[in-house]
Amino acid sequence: MADLTTILPILLYIFGIILMIVLIIVGLKLLQLFDKMERIMDNVEDKVNSLNGLFNVINKTTSGIDLISTRIVNGITGIISKIFKKEKSEEEDIYG
């Protein structure tokens, strides 16, 4: 029984030391992993920022196309409404 009281604390200390060493190694590996992830994220951010000019050109182009198509539709609508107003006013003149 006396042997167990001396051996068990020694085993617990050894396992504790091994566990601490393993945790330190895992922590260092995680730090390296985070550094790599940060470099990758910076690289991706730089590439996305380089495409901002292209996205601005696309945005301006679509806005211009939208403006032109809106003017065309409004013009056609105006012409059609004028045609129907003339026919309506002519009918009122005839019957009125």
Residue pairs with C-beta under 8 A, 6 or more apart in sequence:
none
